[in-house]
């Protein structure tokens, strides 16, 4: 399986864009001749890492490279730093634009991949699960499906965060720098709920969303709340809960089923 580390100048980030890509374009024919996934063109899955993570996290923590070969997927694993995969114009870093537009344009052009929305999926865990949901809604003209694992769906909670509140992940200033005014963040396109409501107003077609979260995960209540929100808004989706915490054991349990779901493999 080809595994490449790529760096290029990113206009969206005003600096270097970094990503790994696993390409099953070197698999010997005898190994895939009976695999129905090779009867179609290669599809693309962008996988996002979590807070404090690295572009290599999916390479080292999961079987992403092996899954690329098994399902004829170009799996793209970019660095998102601690951006929550949204734009921060004040810093010149537009990670939403990077994930939703520029990165896709670059890999499509460079590797000859399909730019049709139905051939492009996005996924991630924790902060990356949030990024997958937010950006599949924001860029539903580019991605058709999202696989969101243990998603950090925190925007609706930010209005209650005070400067002196303890937080195990980051301080108040970080959240302000990332999301802007915390009292109004849920009324901006950083919020998946806001995007759903805007899409409904505009009569847009919703992408498909696959969610999973461990029953002992500290983010389970936020995921349950978003599941209820989608149900109340009439947005078709799947939500799976099983025993597990916020770790690779759980994410590895669900990434392959999520890929099968995205590819409509029963």
Secondary structure per residue as TSV (DSSP state, phi and psi in degrees):
chain	resnum	aa	ss	phi	psi
A	1	X	-	360.0	127.8
A	2	X	E	-72.6	131.5
A	3	X	E	-130.0	117.5
A	4	X	E	-119.2	142.2
A	5	X	E	-106.5	125.6
A	6	X	E	-122.2	143.2
A	7	X	E	-133.2	139.3
A	8	X	E	-150.5	163.4
A	9	X	E	-76.1	124.1
A	10	X	E	-106.0	119.5
A	11	X	T	-66.9	-34.5
A	12	X	T	-65.4	-32.8
A	13	X	T	-100.3	-4.7
A	14	X	T	54.4	39.3
A	15	X	E	174.8	-155.5
A	16	X	E	-76.9	130.6
A	17	X	E	-99.7	134.9
A	18	X	E	-125.4	140.3
A	19	X	E	-160.8	154.3
A	20	X	E	-100.0	150.9
A	21	X	E	-139.9	130.2
A	22	X	E	-103.6	120.8
A	23	X	E	-119.9	118.7
A	24	X	-	-85.9	47.1
A	25	X	S	-95.8	6.0
A	26	X	S	-121.6	14.9
A	27	X	-	-74.0	124.9
A	28	X	-	-56.3	138.8
A	29	X	H	-52.9	-37.4
A	30	X	H	-67.0	-17.9
A	31	X	H	-86.1	-17.8
A	32	X	H	-126.0	5.3
A	33	X	T	-63.9	-25.2
A	34	X	T	-99.0	3.9
A	35	X	-	-91.0	114.5
A	36	X	G	-63.7	-19.8
A	37	X	G	-67.5	-18.1
A	38	X	G	-93.5	8.0
A	39	X	G	-88.5	-3.3
A	40	X	S	-125.6	165.7
A	41	X	-	-64.1	156.2
A	42	X	-	-64.6	137.3
A	43	X	E	-104.5	169.6
A	44	X	E	-121.3	134.0
A	45	X	E	-125.0	119.4
A	46	X	E	-93.9	123.0
A	47	X	E	-113.1	127.4
A	48	X	E	-104.9	139.0
A	49	X	-	-85.7	175.3
A	50	X	-	-94.1	-179.1
A	51	X	T	-57.9	136.4
A	52	X	T	69.1	12.1
A	53	X	-	-91.7	-174.1
A	54	X	-	-132.0	161.5
A	55	X	T	-59.5	-28.0
A	56	X	T	-83.8	-2.1
A	57	X	H	-59.1	-42.6
A	58	X	H	-68.7	-27.3
A	59	X	H	-70.3	-45.3
A	60	X	H	-88.3	-26.6
A	61	X	H	-97.1	-16.0
A	62	X	S	-133.8	-178.4
A	63	X	-	-99.2	32.9
A	64	X	H	-56.2	-42.2
A	65	X	H	-64.0	-43.3
A	66	X	H	-65.0	-39.4
A	67	X	H	-68.0	-32.0
A	68	X	H	-58.2	-43.2
A	69	X	H	-71.8	-38.1
A	70	X	H	-67.7	-31.2
A	71	X	H	-118.7	13.7
A	72	X	T	52.4	55.8
A	73	X	E	-120.1	137.0
A	74	X	E	-84.6	112.9
A	75	X	E	-102.7	117.7
A	76	X	E	-106.0	127.1
A	77	X	E	-125.6	91.9
A	78	X	E	-86.2	162.1
A	79	X	-	-85.4	126.3
A	80	X	-	-114.4	2.3
A	81	X	T	46.2	-136.0
A	82	X	T	-110.1	41.3
A	83	X	S	-84.5	-15.3
A	84	X	T	59.0	13.7
A	85	X	T	58.3	40.9
A	86	X	S	-126.8	164.5
A	87	X	E	-76.1	140.3
A	88	X	E	-127.7	81.0
A	89	X	G	-56.1	-30.3
A	90	X	G	-64.3	-25.9
A	91	X	G	-101.7	-5.6
A	92	X	T	79.8	6.1
A	93	X	E	-106.7	112.9
A	94	X	E	-112.9	80.5
A	95	X	H	-72.4	-26.2
A	96	X	H	-65.6	-47.4
A	97	X	H	-62.5	-39.4
A	98	X	I	-59.3	-50.8
A	99	X	I	-72.9	-39.9
A	100	X	I	-82.6	-24.1
A	101	X	I	-132.4	-62.9
A	102	X	I	-64.3	-46.9
A	103	X	H	-61.1	-44.2
A	104	X	H	-60.6	-46.4
A	105	X	H	-57.2	-41.4
A	106	X	H	-67.1	-47.6
A	107	X	H	-72.4	-32.7
A	108	X	H	-61.9	-47.3
A	109	X	H	-69.8	-43.5
A	110	X	H	-72.1	-38.8
A	111	X	H	-110.5	7.3
A	112	X	T	65.9	37.7
A	113	X	-	-95.1	156.6
A	114	X	-	-67.1	138.1
A	115	X	-	-101.0	9.2
A	116	X	-	-72.0	135.3
A	117	X	G	-53.6	-37.2
A	118	X	G	-67.7	-12.1
A	119	X	G	-103.8	6.8
A	120	X	E	-128.9	126.1
A	121	X	E	-124.2	162.3
A	122	X	E	-136.9	144.5
A	123	X	E	-150.3	172.2
A	124	X	E	173.3	172.2
A	125	X	E	-124.5	147.4
A	126	X	T	56.7	-120.1
A	127	X	H	-55.1	-35.5
A	128	X	H	-71.1	-29.1
A	129	X	H	-67.4	-41.4
A	130	X	H	-59.3	-47.2
A	131	X	H	-60.5	-35.6
A	132	X	H	-66.4	-45.3
A	133	X	H	-67.7	-49.0
A	134	X	H	-59.6	-43.4
A	135	X	H	-83.7	-23.7
A	136	X	H	-70.2	-28.6
A	137	X	H	-78.2	-45.3
A	138	X	H	-65.7	-37.6
A	139	X	T	-120.0	51.7
A	140	X	T	-68.8	-11.2
A	141	X	T	-83.4	-5.6
A	142	X	T	-115.4	-36.3
A	143	X	-	-116.9	145.4
A	144	X	S	-106.6	-21.3
A	145	X	E	-146.1	151.3
A	146	X	E	-130.1	139.8
A	147	X	E	-113.6	106.8
A	148	X	E	-116.1	114.4
A	149	X	E	-112.0	127.3
A	150	X	S	48.2	50.3
A	151	X	-	-70.2	137.4
A	152	X	-	-84.3	73.8
A	153	X	-	-87.4	76.9
A	154	X	-	-108.8	-6.1
A	155	X	G	-60.4	-40.2
A	156	X	G	-67.6	-16.0
A	157	X	G	-90.8	-13.8
A	158	X	G	-65.3	-29.4
A	159	X	G	-62.5	-19.0
A	160	X	G	-95.3	-0.8
A	161	X	-	-83.0	127.5
A	162	X	-	-107.3	154.6
A	163	X	T	-55.0	-33.2
A	164	X	T	-98.8	8.6
A	165	X	-	-71.0	136.2
A	166	X	-	-71.6	143.3
A	167	X	-	-147.6	125.1
A	168	X	S	-71.1	-17.7
A	169	X	S	-94.9	-51.4
A	170	X	-	-158.2	166.6
A	171	X	-	-89.6	173.7
A	172	X	H	-56.8	-42.2
A	173	X	H	-62.2	-36.2
A	174	X	H	-61.2	-46.4
A	175	X	H	-65.5	-37.6
A	176	X	H	-65.3	-43.3
A	177	X	H	-63.7	-33.0
A	178	X	H	-82.6	-46.0
A	179	X	H	-109.9	-4.9
A	180	X	S	80.2	-146.8
A	181	X	S	-62.5	114.7
A	182	X	T	-68.0	-24.5
A	183	X	T	-73.1	-22.2
A	184	X	T	-118.0	3.6
A	185	X	G	-58.3	-34.3
A	186	X	G	-71.4	-7.9
A	187	X	G	-106.5	23.6
A	188	X	S	-124.8	173.5
A	189	X	T	-76.6	7.0
A	190	X	T	-76.2	-14.8
A	191	X	-	-98.7	123.5
A	192	X	H	-58.7	-38.1
A	193	X	H	-62.5	-43.7
A	194	X	H	-60.6	-43.3
A	195	X	H	-64.3	-39.8
A	196	X	H	-60.0	-46.7
A	197	X	H	-63.6	-39.8
A	198	X	H	-66.3	-39.6
A	199	X	H	-64.4	-38.3
A	200	X	H	-63.9	-43.2
A	201	X	H	-59.5	-38.5
A	202	X	H	-88.4	-2.0
A	203	X	T	68.2	28.4
A	204	X	-	-79.6	151.9
A	205	X	-	-75.7	133.3
A	206	X	-	-83.1	140.1
A	207	X	-	-71.0	169.5
A	208	X	E	-94.1	143.4
A	209	X	E	-129.5	131.8
A	210	X	E	-116.3	120.2
A	211	X	E	-119.5	147.1
A	212	X	E	-148.4	143.2
A	213	X	E	-153.2	142.9
A	214	X	E	-72.4	144.6
A	215	X	T	-67.4	-21.0
A	216	X	T	-104.3	8.1
A	217	X	-	-71.7	140.9
A	218	X	T	-67.4	-11.5
A	219	X	T	-100.9	8.7
A	220	X	H	-62.9	-40.6
A	221	X	H	-66.4	-37.8
A	222	X	H	-65.2	-37.2
A	223	X	H	-70.7	-38.6
A	224	X	H	-63.8	-40.0
A	225	X	H	-63.9	-40.2
A	226	X	H	-71.3	-36.3
A	227	X	H	-58.3	-45.7
A	228	X	H	-64.0	-41.4
A	229	X	H	-59.3	-47.4
A	230	X	H	-62.4	-40.5
A	231	X	H	-62.9	-46.4
A	232	X	H	-63.1	-31.7
A	233	X	T	-86.9	-1.9
A	234	X	T	74.6	27.2
A	235	X	-	-93.8	118.7
A	236	X	-	-66.9	131.4
A	237	X	E	-163.3	171.1
A	238	X	E	-119.9	142.2
A	239	X	E	-136.8	122.6
A	240	X	E	-116.9	132.0
A	241	X	E	-125.9	130.5
A	242	X	E	-148.8	171.5
A	243	X	S	-57.7	133.4
A	244	X	-	162.3	163.0
A	245	X	-	-120.2	-166.7
A	246	X	S	-88.1	75.9
A	247	X	S	-154.5	175.7
A	248	X	H	-66.2	-27.3
A	249	X	H	-57.4	-44.8
A	250	X	H	-71.1	-47.2
A	251	X	H	-62.8	-37.6
A	252	X	H	-70.0	-23.0
A	253	X	H	-70.0	-28.5
A	254	X	H	-112.7	-11.9
A	255	X	H	-68.1	-40.7
A	256	X	H	-68.7	-45.0
A	257	X	H	-57.7	-35.6
A	258	X	H	-64.8	-39.8
A	259	X	H	-65.4	-43.5
A	260	X	H	-60.5	-41.8
A	261	X	H	-59.9	-46.3
A	262	X	H	-61.7	-34.4
A	263	X	T	-91.4	4.3
A	264	X	T	59.6	38.0
A	265	X	-	-94.6	117.3
A	266	X	-	-83.3	360.0
